[in-house]
Amino acid sequence: MDLQSRLKEIAENHDSLFRRQLAKEDLARFERLRDMASGSATLEAFIKDGLYAGWTQNDMRTHELKETILPVLEAFYEVVRGAKGDEVALSNAWAAFEADRLNKLIHCL
């Protein structure tokens, strides 16, 4: 199952309201990222824009997640652009990002 399908499953069926809402936000973020990746001339331009896709409220704490967001953005760009990337790389990068995000930001709730 690809990452987007997994997120849809979580958004619709997870026991936790928090996890459902976060998955819905991530799905919307993926749509914005897909548009950005399609329209970006370079990976660097995509990353610059993708870092400010609402990863945290008003992106005020996104810098705390930059280390694990960058591999997600790189893999996402590769998948969308049909280059060397694949869904496995994106899923692996996403798993690391998600763990980091929950670890660092859970106390904000």
N, C-alpha and C positions, 0 to 999 in steps of 0.2 A: 504494500500500500504506500503510495507516495505521501509526502509531507502534507500537502494540501488536503488530501483525503483524511489523513489522521486528524488534522486540526478540525475539519468539518465534523468528524465523529465525536471529538471532545466537545465541540461547541453545542452539539445536539444532545449528547447523552451522558456527559460526565456527572458524577454525583455532586461535585463541588460547584456551586454557583460561581465562585471566583474563577475556577479553571475554565468554565464554560464562557464566561465573559472575556477572559483573556484570549481564549482561542478565537472568539468572534473578532476581537480587535486585531489579532494577528492575521486573520484571513483578509480583513480590510486593508491592513498594511501590505500584505502580499500583492493585492491588486494595484496599490499605488506603486510598489516597487517594480512590478511587472511593466507598468507604463513608463516608469523612469528608466528601466534597463533597456527597453525597446527604443527609447528616444535618446539615450546617451551615446555619444560618439566614442567614449572611452570608459574603461573600467574606473579610472580615477575620477572622472566626472560623476559616474553613477555612485561611487562610494561617498563622494562629497555630499551629494543630495540624499543618498540613502541613510546616512548617519542621522539625518533630521526628519525621519519618517514617523515621529511620534512614539519612539520606543519607550519613553517615560513621559510623565505628564509635562507638557510644554518642552520636552527634551531637556529639562533642567538637570537630570541625573544620567543622561545617556552616556556622558563621558566615562562614567564608572563601569559601563558595560562594553566600552569600545574594543577591548581585547578580544572579546568573544563575538561581537557583532561583525567585525571586519571579515572573519572567515565565512560567516553567513552571507554577507553581501557579495563577496567574491564568488562563492559557489552559486548563489542565486543568479548573478549576472551570467555566469558560464552556462547555466541551464537555460535561461531565457534566450540567450544569444546563440545557443546550439553549438557552443565551442567545446572545449575538452571536458567540461564539467558534467556531472551526472547527479541524479537524484540521491544516490548513496552519499556522496560527498556533502550535499546540502543537508541531508537528514542528520549526518554525523555532526556537522557544524551547528545545526539547530539544537541538537541535544545538549551540546556543551554550552551554547548560549542560554538555553532555557534553564539549565541548572544554575548557571551563574546569575541569571536575572532573578530567579526565585530566591537564591541565597542572599543576594545583596539588597533586594528591594522588598522582601516580605515584611520587614519591620515597618514599612511605610503605611501599611494597611490599618 
